Amino acid sequence: MSTPASTEIRGVLIQVAGARLLLPNATIAEVLSFAEPEPVDGAPHWLLGRIRWRGWQLPLVSFSRLSGLADEAGGLGSKVVVLKALGEDAKLPHLALLTQGFPRLVTVARDALVEDAGDGDGDQALPTAVRMRVLLNNEPALLPDVDAVERAIHGALAA
């Protein structure tokens, strides 16, 4: 007999312009109020700048712009979610994502999360930095590819 702990995880739904992102709760380090970031010269439009956090200069990413979902800029009501980076770069242990409002904690049961096949044509390409489209309790969400976001940041900062 399986226990509830083995079939459920804690997740976070993050609202960005044009979509909701679903991430494991363990990847979230902190949620901050939006403040105008320091610009990065020559940065792509999705890299909004850098923010200061606990002695670090974190890149602030508009996931909606990076993935081509919507043109998103920070403002009143925007929040910043600090994520633990998955890569091995000691110079980039965290990154920041622009969000619309507070993230929402959710319990993700194995049977409540299914891949979203879309309209059934099977040819629906995934946006940049999206690993999978899912339905959580019949509500659409995107599983972001945090590795792809980190690679994009590295490429942008190296240029």
N, C-alpha and C positions, 0 to 999 in steps of 0.2 A: 504494500500500500504506500503510495507516495504522499509526502507531506506537503502542505500548502507552500512552505518555504522553498521547496524544490521546483515548483511550477509557477512561481510569481517572482517578479523583480520590481524594485522601485524605479520608476522612470520620471522624467520631467518633460512636459509638453511646453515648447517654447514658441510663441507666436512671432513670426517675422512677416514682413510684407509679402502677401501672396501665398503663404503656407504656414503650417505648423510643423515644427521639428520635434522628433522624439529621441531623447538621449537617456542613457542610464544615469540615475541620480548621482552615482559615484564620480562621474566626469565633471560635475559642477563644483567649482571651488567657492564662488561667491556671486551674488547679484548686486550690482551697483546702480545708482542713479546715473543717467546719461550726463556727461559733461563734454563740451567740445574738445575733440582730440587735437594733439599737436600734428600738423600736417607732415607727410613724408614726401620729399621732393621726387617728382617723377613717378609716383605710385599710381597703379591702376585705379579706376573709379570705385572699385569694391573695397579697396584698402583705405579706410576713412582717415587713418592716422594712427598715432600711438597715444595710449593713456598711461598714466602712472598708477601703479598698484603695488603696494607692499615693497617698494624699492625697485620694482621692475618697470620697464617701458614695454607695454604689451601692444602688439598690433591689434587694431580694432577693425573687424571685418563686417561688412554688410553681406550676409549670406545671400540675401535676396538678389543683390546685384551680381555677386560672384556666380550664382547659379542661373541668372537670367530670368528669375521669377518676377521681379518688380524693381522699380527704382526706389530705393529706401534711403532716407536720410534721418539722422537722429533729431529729436526735438522734445517738446513737452510730452511727458508720458512714456518716453523711450527709456529702456533699461539696458544695461550691459551685463551679459553673462560671462564670467571668467571661467574658461574651461581648462582642465588639465590636458596638456598636450600629450599625444600618444607616442610621438617620436622620441628619439634618443638625444636630441639636441639640448645640451645643458644651457645654451644661450636662449632657448625658447621653451621653458617648461610650462608656460601657460599662453593662452591666446584669448581674445575677447570677441564676442559676437554681439552685434546690435540686435535688440529685441523690441517688440511692441508690448509693453506692460510686463507684469511679473510672470515668471514661469510657474507652471502648475504641476504639483506633485501628483503622480498617478501610480496606481498599482497595475502592473502589466502581467496579466495571467496568460499562460501559454495559449489557451483556447480563445482568448479575446484579441489576439494579435495575428493577423493574416496578411499575406502579400496582397496588395491591391493590383488586380489585373487591369484596372482602368475600364475602358469601354469594350474590352474583349478582343480588340484587333491584334494585340500582342506586339505591335510595332511602335508603341509609345516610348520614345527615347527618354532616358533619364536625364534630368538637368545636370549640369556640371556640379561636382561635389555632393551628389546624392547617391547613396548606396542602394536604396530601395524605397518604393512607395508602399505604404502599409495602411491597413485599416485597424484602428484600435477601438474596439466596441462600436464598429461600423462608422467611425469618424476617420476621415483621411488624414494622414500625416506622412512626413518624409523622414527616413533615417539618413542623417547626413554622413558623408564620408569624411571623417575628421582628418584622416591621413591625407586626403586630397586637398583639404583646406590648408593643412600645414605645408604641403609641397607648393601650393600656390603662393603662400606667404613667403616661403624661402626664395622662390623664383622672383617674386616682386621686390624683395629686399636686396637680392643679389644684383638686380638690374640697376 
